[in-house]
Amino acid sequence: MPTIHRDDPGARLLSPASPRPVRRSTLLSAYLALTTRAEGYGNRLLTRRLARGKEDPDRIAERRGEASQPRPEGPLIWFHAASVGESLSLLEVIRRLGAHDPALSFLVTTGTRTSAELLAARMPPRCIHQFAPLDVRAYVSRFLAHWHPDLAIWTESEFWPTMIVQTDDAGIPMLLINGRMSEGSIRSWRWLGRAPGALLDRFAAVQVQDDLTANALRQFGLPERKIAVTGTLKEGTPPPPCDETERQALSEAIGGRPVWLAASTHAGEEEIVLDAQTRAAGSTHNLLLILAPRHPERGDDVARIIAASGLRVARRSTGEPITRDTQVYLADTLGEMGLWYRIAPVSFVGGSLMEVGGHNPFEPAALGSAIIHGPHVQNFADVYARLSAASAAIEVRDAESLAVAVDRLIQPEGSAPLAYAAWEISSSGANVTDRALSLILDHLPDGARVAQG
């Protein structure tokens, strides 16, 4: 793979990179060989995804590595994330890097339309979003030839072998921050022999969220000197914003009614939540549920589920107002979680009654909403353990226990102790961001250290 001449902003991949020892893996080599001849497959896959609405038709070329924007002048840091949560956790890091060095520009790649829509509204200055190219050699080569970043940063567990190998072979230093592997991922990786070690050893340094991930990376052969356990970047992420005019209007429509939120729910959870609403409303007069599914495109399905439950619903996406008769407000819109967490003093965080793995509890914690969750929170196991130890969250297992928790916390002063304890935990995470910033600045190539002196 050729290397990048960073002293020429218009340069492309021109000459072979300086060789360095890398681990070998027969499985990894076979995968790389397949992706060398996979352009036709990639085109067919994108056609199918486009037909299912999973790709943006106006930006489909980006998935083939064709840039839709010019490369900015000067040093460029590339961040790669999988989807919404991972990409949003990077924004504070990018904001602070940009404030530290006004010469830096930033490229963020993700693979989902939802992440692109949210990032478009929240990205800091000098930041460009592109859809990540599929892991096909021709696509990745085209992508790197255009952007030729000075530093590449992966997040969580989004490991695409061809992209990683080609980036490394091009002489671009790589970091992994906010790394996390689930127990299921770890079990799967153990079947891959030397491939995980051969891939991960190409990173100059790795910061992971927890000991489980760190221990797994050691088992895969990543040297101890490269690994640091720092916690999750989501601890240091500012809470999601909201439109204050909308907040005031909704608060007036709700009036003095007791209200709770079911946030980021998945298929199978809405029925449980609605059952809990019916039960809790029996003892809490005029109780209102705000139901915000994780994927707003499920709005039609969730509306049918609510109708089948017999509860009266008003739907956000169609502009239906909250009235005295509304029992469920279906918040099937994108990018408004900051609004719902600010309105509701009690929040059930979804993805936890089904085996999804749970979602980020720092957002409700930072906004003073008491947290309820189910037992399946392995994606944030360390965080929920800390919340539990501090009596800062309540675990439930079914509609009955969820109704009991809502009924308890919705009472005057019922939610305040939990909300305050959770806020204290959420406000202690700035050190995670600090350590990520320090690592990134330490690994910027000398030619990219324009304003650091």
C-alpha positions as CSV (number, residue, x, y, z in Angstrom):
1,M,0.0,0.0,0.0
2,P,1.4,3.4,-0.9
3,T,2.0,6.2,1.7
4,I,0.8,9.7,2.0
5,H,2.9,12.9,1.5
6,R,1.4,15.1,4.1
7,D,3.6,18.1,3.2
8,D,1.6,18.5,0.0
9,P,-2.2,19.2,0.7
10,G,-3.1,18.1,-2.7
11,A,-1.0,14.9,-2.7
12,R,-2.4,11.4,-3.1
13,L,-1.1,8.0,-2.2
14,L,2.1,7.9,-4.1
15,S,4.9,5.7,-2.9
16,P,5.3,2.6,-0.7
17,A,5.2,3.1,3.0
18,S,8.3,2.3,5.1
19,P,8.0,-1.3,6.0
20,R,7.6,-2.2,9.7
21,P,7.1,-5.6,11.3
22,V,3.5,-6.6,11.5
23,R,1.9,-9.8,12.8
24,R,0.7,-12.3,10.2
25,S,-2.6,-14.1,10.2
26,T,-3.7,-16.5,7.4
27,L,-7.4,-15.7,8.1
28,L,-6.7,-11.9,7.9
29,S,-4.7,-12.3,4.7
30,A,-7.6,-14.3,3.2
31,Y,-10.1,-11.6,4.1
32,L,-7.9,-8.9,2.7
33,A,-7.5,-10.9,-0.6
34,L,-11.3,-11.3,-0.8
35,T,-11.9,-7.5,-0.4
36,T,-9.4,-6.8,-3.2
37,R,-11.9,-8.4,-5.6
38,A,-15.1,-7.4,-3.9
39,E,-16.1,-4.2,-5.8
40,G,-18.9,-6.0,-7.6
41,Y,-20.3,-7.4,-4.3
42,G,-20.0,-4.0,-2.7
43,N,-22.1,-2.4,-5.5
44,R,-24.8,-5.1,-5.2
45,L,-24.9,-4.7,-1.4
46,L,-25.3,-1.0,-1.7
47,T,-28.1,-1.4,-4.2
48,R,-30.0,-3.7,-1.8
49,R,-29.4,-1.3,1.2
50,L,-30.6,1.6,-0.9
51,A,-33.8,-0.3,-1.8
52,R,-34.5,-0.9,1.9
53,G,-34.0,2.8,2.8
54,K,-30.8,2.1,4.7
55,E,-28.6,4.4,2.6
56,D,-29.0,8.1,1.6
57,P,-29.5,8.1,-2.2
58,D,-27.9,11.5,-2.5
59,R,-24.7,10.4,-0.8
60,I,-24.5,6.7,-1.8
61,A,-21.2,7.5,-3.6
62,E,-19.5,8.1,-0.3
63,R,-20.0,4.5,0.6
64,R,-17.8,3.7,-2.4
65,G,-15.1,6.1,-1.1
66,E,-16.0,9.0,-3.4
67,A,-15.8,12.2,-1.4
68,S,-18.7,14.7,-1.6
69,Q,-16.6,17.5,-0.1
70,P,-13.1,18.8,-0.7
71,R,-10.3,18.0,1.8
72,P,-9.7,21.1,4.0
73,E,-6.2,22.7,4.0
74,G,-3.9,21.9,6.9
75,P,-3.9,19.0,9.4
76,L,-6.9,16.7,9.5
77,I,-7.9,14.3,12.2
78,W,-10.2,11.5,11.2
79,F,-12.6,9.9,13.7
80,H,-14.5,6.7,12.8
81,A,-17.6,5.6,14.7
82,A,-20.3,3.1,14.1
83,S,-23.5,5.0,14.7
84,V,-25.4,7.6,16.8
85,G,-24.1,7.0,20.4
86,E,-20.5,6.5,19.4
87,S,-20.4,9.5,17.1
88,L,-22.1,11.9,19.6
89,S,-19.6,10.8,22.3
90,L,-16.9,12.3,20.2
91,L,-18.3,15.8,19.8
92,E,-16.9,17.1,23.1
93,V,-13.4,15.7,22.2
94,I,-13.6,17.4,18.8
95,R,-14.9,20.7,20.2
96,R,-12.0,20.8,22.7
97,L,-9.4,19.9,20.1
98,G,-10.7,22.6,17.8
99,A,-10.5,25.2,20.6
100,H,-7.0,24.0,21.5
101,D,-5.7,24.3,17.9
102,P,-7.6,26.5,15.4
103,A,-5.5,25.0,12.5
104,L,-7.0,21.5,13.0
105,S,-9.9,20.2,10.9
106,F,-11.9,17.1,11.6
107,L,-13.5,14.3,9.5
108,V,-16.1,12.0,11.1
109,T,-17.3,8.9,9.4
110,T,-20.2,6.7,10.4
111,G,-22.4,4.1,8.7
112,T,-26.0,5.1,9.4
113,R,-28.4,7.7,8.1
114,T,-29.5,8.5,11.7
115,S,-26.0,9.4,12.8
116,A,-25.5,11.6,9.8
117,E,-28.7,13.6,10.5
118,L,-27.8,14.2,14.2
119,L,-24.2,15.1,13.4
120,A,-25.4,17.6,10.8
121,A,-27.1,19.6,13.6
122,R,-24.4,19.2,16.3
123,M,-21.0,19.1,14.7
124,P,-18.5,21.7,16.0
125,P,-16.8,24.1,13.5
126,R,-14.3,22.8,11.0
127,C,-15.9,19.3,11.1
128,I,-17.0,17.3,8.1
129,H,-19.2,14.2,8.1
130,Q,-18.9,11.5,5.4
131,F,-20.4,8.0,5.3
132,A,-17.7,5.4,5.8
133,P,-16.7,3.4,2.7
134,L,-17.6,-0.3,2.7
135,D,-14.7,-2.5,3.6
136,V,-13.7,-3.0,0.0
137,R,-10.1,-2.3,-1.0
138,A,-10.9,-0.1,-4.0
139,Y,-13.4,1.9,-1.9
140,V,-11.0,2.4,1.0
141,S,-8.1,3.3,-1.3
142,R,-10.2,6.0,-3.0
143,F,-11.3,7.3,0.4
144,L,-7.7,7.6,1.7
145,A,-6.4,9.0,-1.5
146,H,-8.8,12.0,-1.1
147,W,-8.7,12.6,2.6
148,H,-5.2,11.5,3.6
149,P,-5.7,12.3,7.3
150,D,-2.8,13.0,9.6
151,L,-4.2,10.9,12.4
152,A,-7.0,8.2,12.4
153,I,-9.0,7.4,15.5
154,W,-11.4,4.5,15.9
155,T,-14.0,4.3,18.6
156,E,-15.7,1.5,20.6
157,S,-15.6,-1.8,18.5
158,E,-16.0,-0.7,14.9
159,F,-13.1,-2.8,13.4
160,W,-13.1,-3.1,9.6
161,P,-10.0,-5.0,8.7
162,T,-9.3,-3.6,5.2
163,M,-9.8,0.0,6.4
164,I,-7.5,-0.6,9.4
165,V,-4.8,-2.3,7.4
166,Q,-4.8,0.1,4.5
167,T,-4.7,3.1,6.9
168,D,-1.7,1.6,8.7
169,D,0.1,0.7,5.5
170,A,-0.3,4.3,4.3
171,G,1.7,5.4,7.3
172,I,-1.2,7.1,9.1
173,P,-0.9,6.7,12.9
174,M,-4.0,5.1,14.4
175,L,-5.5,5.2,17.9
176,L,-8.5,3.4,19.5
177,I,-10.4,5.4,22.1
178,N,-13.5,4.6,24.1
179,G,-12.9,0.9,23.1
180,R,-15.5,-1.6,24.3
181,M,-16.1,-5.3,23.6
182,S,-19.2,-7.2,24.8
183,E,-18.8,-10.7,26.1
184,G,-20.5,-12.0,22.9
185,S,-17.9,-10.2,20.8
186,I,-15.1,-11.5,22.8
187,R,-16.3,-15.1,22.4
188,S,-16.7,-14.6,18.6
189,W,-13.2,-13.1,18.3
190,R,-11.6,-16.1,20.1
191,W,-12.5,-18.2,17.1
192,L,-10.4,-16.0,14.8
193,G,-7.0,-17.2,15.9
194,R,-4.3,-14.7,15.3
195,A,-6.4,-12.3,13.3
196,P,-7.5,-10.0,16.2
197,G,-3.9,-9.6,17.4
198,A,-2.6,-9.0,13.9
199,L,-5.3,-6.3,13.5
200,L,-5.1,-4.6,16.9
201,D,-1.3,-4.4,17.0
202,R,-1.5,-1.8,14.3
203,F,-2.9,0.7,16.8
204,A,-0.3,2.9,18.4
205,A,-2.3,3.1,21.7
206,V,-5.7,2.0,23.0
207,Q,-8.0,3.5,25.6
208,V,-10.8,1.2,26.7
209,Q,-13.9,1.6,28.8
210,D,-13.6,-1.3,31.2
211,D,-11.5,-4.1,32.5
212,L,-13.4,-6.7,30.5
213,T,-12.3,-5.2,27.3
214,A,-8.7,-4.6,28.5
215,N,-8.4,-8.3,29.6
216,A,-9.7,-9.5,26.2
217,L,-7.3,-7.3,24.3
218,R,-4.4,-8.7,26.3
219,Q,-5.6,-12.3,25.5
220,F,-5.6,-11.4,21.8
221,G,-2.0,-10.3,22.1
222,L,-2.1,-6.6,22.4
223,P,0.9,-5.4,24.4
224,E,0.2,-4.1,27.9
225,R,2.0,-0.9,27.2
226,K,-0.6,0.0,24.6
227,I,-3.6,-0.4,26.8
228,A,-5.2,2.0,29.3
229,V,-8.6,1.7,31.1
230,T,-10.1,5.1,31.2
231,G,-13.9,4.7,31.4
232,T,-16.4,5.8,28.8
233,L,-16.3,9.1,26.9
234,K,-20.1,9.3,27.3
235,E,-19.4,10.4,30.9
236,G,-17.7,13.5,29.7
237,T,-20.3,14.3,27.0
238,P,-22.5,17.4,27.6
239,P,-26.2,16.5,27.8
240,P,-28.2,16.7,24.6
241,P,-29.6,20.1,23.8
242,C,-33.2,21.1,23.5
243,D,-35.3,23.9,22.0
244,E,-36.3,26.0,24.9
245,T,-39.4,27.4,23.2
246,E,-40.6,23.8,22.6
247,R,-39.8,22.9,26.2
248,Q,-41.9,25.7,27.5
249,A,-44.8,25.0,25.1
250,L,-44.9,21.3,26.0
251,S,-44.6,22.1,29.7
252,E,-47.6,24.4,29.4
253,A,-49.6,21.7,27.5
254,I,-48.8,19.1,30.2
255,G,-49.6,21.5,33.0
256,G,-49.3,20.0,36.5
257,R,-49.8,16.4,35.3
258,P,-47.3,13.8,36.6
259,V,-45.2,12.6,33.7
260,W,-42.6,9.9,33.1
261,L,-40.5,8.9,30.1
262,A,-39.8,5.6,28.4
263,A,-36.6,6.4,26.4
264,S,-35.0,4.5,23.6
265,T,-37.4,1.6,23.7
266,H,-37.0,-1.4,21.4
267,A,-39.5,-3.9,19.9
268,G,-41.0,-6.0,22.7
269,E,-40.5,-3.2,25.3
270,E,-43.4,-0.9,24.3
271,E,-46.0,-3.5,25.4
272,I,-44.3,-3.8,28.8
273,V,-44.1,0.0,29.2
274,L,-47.8,0.5,28.2
275,D,-48.9,-2.2,30.7
276,A,-46.9,-0.4,33.4
277,Q,-48.5,2.9,32.4
278,T,-52.0,1.4,32.8
279,R,-51.0,-0.1,36.2
280,A,-49.4,3.1,37.5
281,A,-52.2,5.3,36.3
282,G,-54.5,3.4,38.6
283,S,-52.8,5.0,41.6
284,T,-51.4,8.2,40.1
285,H,-54.3,10.3,38.7
286,N,-53.8,11.8,35.2
287,L,-50.4,10.2,34.7
288,L,-48.8,10.9,31.3
289,L,-46.3,8.7,29.6
290,I,-43.9,10.1,27.0
291,L,-42.8,7.1,24.8
292,A,-39.7,7.7,22.7
293,P,-38.7,4.7,20.6
294,R,-35.0,4.2,19.9
295,H,-35.7,4.2,16.2
296,P,-38.3,6.9,15.3
297,E,-39.0,5.1,11.9
298,R,-40.8,2.5,14.0
299,G,-43.4,5.2,14.8
300,D,-46.2,3.6,12.8
301,D,-45.7,0.3,14.4
302,V,-45.5,1.8,17.9
303,A,-48.7,3.9,17.3
304,R,-50.5,0.7,16.4
305,I,-49.3,-1.0,19.6
306,I,-50.5,1.9,21.7
307,A,-53.9,1.9,20.0
308,A,-54.2,-1.8,20.6
309,S,-53.5,-1.2,24.3
310,G,-56.6,1.0,24.6
311,L,-54.6,4.0,25.7
312,R,-55.2,7.4,24.1
313,V,-52.2,8.6,22.1
314,A,-51.0,11.9,20.6
315,R,-48.2,11.6,18.1
316,R,-45.3,14.1,17.9
317,S,-44.3,13.4,14.3
318,T,-47.8,14.3,13.0
319,G,-48.1,17.4,15.2
320,E,-50.9,16.1,17.4
321,P,-51.2,18.2,20.6
322,I,-51.2,16.9,24.2
323,T,-54.7,17.3,25.6
324,R,-56.3,16.5,28.9
325,D,-57.3,13.1,27.5
326,T,-53.8,12.1,26.2
327,Q,-52.4,9.2,28.1
328,V,-49.4,8.5,25.9
329,Y,-47.4,11.0,23.9
330,L,-45.5,9.2,21.2
331,A,-42.2,11.1,20.7
332,D,-41.3,9.5,17.3
333,T,-38.9,12.2,16.2
334,L,-35.2,12.4,15.9
335,G,-32.8,14.5,18.0
336,E,-35.1,15.5,20.8
337,M,-34.0,13.3,23.7
338,G,-32.7,16.4,25.5
339,L,-36.2,17.8,25.5
340,W,-37.8,14.7,26.9
341,Y,-35.3,14.2,29.7
342,R,-35.7,17.8,30.7
343,I,-39.5,17.5,30.9
344,A,-39.8,14.1,32.7
345,P,-38.5,13.8,36.3
346,V,-38.5,10.0,35.9
347,S,-37.0,8.0,33.0
348,F,-37.0,4.4,32.1
349,V,-34.0,3.8,29.8
350,G,-34.8,1.2,27.2
351,G,-32.9,-1.5,25.5
352,S,-32.7,-3.1,29.0
353,L,-35.8,-5.2,29.3
354,M,-35.0,-7.0,26.0
355,E,-31.5,-8.4,25.5
356,V,-30.2,-5.3,23.6
357,G,-27.6,-4.4,26.3
358,G,-29.0,-1.1,27.5
359,H,-28.4,2.5,26.5
360,N,-26.5,5.5,27.8
361,P,-27.7,6.5,31.4
362,F,-25.6,9.6,31.5
363,E,-28.0,11.7,29.5
364,P,-30.9,11.4,32.0
365,A,-28.4,11.6,34.9
366,A,-27.0,14.9,33.7
367,L,-30.4,16.4,33.2
368,G,-31.8,15.4,36.6
369,S,-34.2,12.6,35.6
370,A,-34.3,9.7,37.9
371,I,-33.3,6.4,36.2
372,I,-35.2,3.1,35.9
373,H,-33.7,0.3,33.8
374,G,-34.1,-3.4,33.1
375,P,-31.6,-6.2,33.8
376,H,-29.9,-6.3,30.4
377,V,-27.4,-3.5,30.7
378,Q,-24.2,-5.2,29.7
379,N,-23.3,-2.4,27.2
380,F,-22.8,-0.1,30.2
381,A,-22.3,-2.7,32.9
382,D,-19.7,-0.8,34.9
383,V,-21.7,2.4,34.8
384,Y,-24.9,0.8,36.0
385,A,-23.0,-1.0,38.7
386,R,-21.8,2.4,40.0
387,L,-25.3,3.8,39.8
388,S,-26.6,0.8,41.7
389,A,-23.9,1.1,44.4
390,A,-24.8,4.8,44.9
391,S,-28.6,4.0,45.0
392,A,-28.8,6.2,41.9
393,A,-31.1,3.9,39.8
394,I,-33.8,1.3,40.1
395,E,-33.7,-2.1,38.3
396,V,-37.0,-3.6,37.2
397,R,-37.8,-6.8,35.4
398,D,-41.4,-6.6,34.1
399,A,-44.5,-4.4,33.9
400,E,-45.5,-4.9,37.5
401,S,-42.1,-3.8,38.9
402,L,-41.8,-1.0,36.4
403,A,-45.2,0.3,37.5
404,V,-44.2,0.1,41.2
405,A,-41.0,2.1,40.5
406,V,-42.8,4.7,38.5
407,D,-45.5,5.1,41.2
408,R,-42.8,5.5,43.9
409,L,-40.6,8.0,42.0
410,I,-43.5,10.1,40.6
411,Q,-44.6,11.2,44.0
412,P,-43.4,14.6,45.4
413,E,-39.8,14.3,46.4
414,G,-39.7,10.7,45.3
415,S,-37.2,11.1,42.4
416,A,-34.9,13.8,43.9
417,P,-32.5,11.5,45.9
418,L,-32.0,9.2,42.9
419,A,-31.6,12.0,40.4
420,Y,-29.1,13.8,42.6
421,A,-27.0,10.7,43.2
422,A,-27.0,9.9,39.4
423,W,-26.0,13.6,38.6
424,E,-23.0,13.3,40.9
425,I,-21.8,10.2,39.1
426,S,-22.4,11.8,35.7
427,S,-20.6,14.9,36.6
428,S,-17.4,13.1,37.5
429,G,-16.5,12.0,33.9
430,A,-14.5,15.0,32.6
431,N,-11.2,13.1,33.2
432,V,-12.1,10.5,30.5
433,T,-12.2,13.3,27.9
434,D,-9.0,14.8,29.3
435,R,-7.2,11.6,28.8
436,A,-8.5,11.1,25.3
437,L,-7.4,14.6,24.4
438,S,-3.9,14.1,25.8
439,L,-3.5,10.8,23.9
440,I,-4.6,12.4,20.6
441,L,-2.3,15.4,21.0
442,D,0.6,13.2,21.9
443,H,0.2,11.2,18.7
444,L,-0.3,14.0,16.2
445,P,2.6,13.8,13.7
446,D,5.1,16.7,14.1
447,G,4.0,18.3,10.8
448,A,0.5,18.5,12.1
449,R,1.4,20.3,15.4
450,V,0.7,23.7,13.9
451,A,-0.5,25.6,16.9
452,Q,0.9,23.7,19.8
453,G,4.3,25.4,19.9
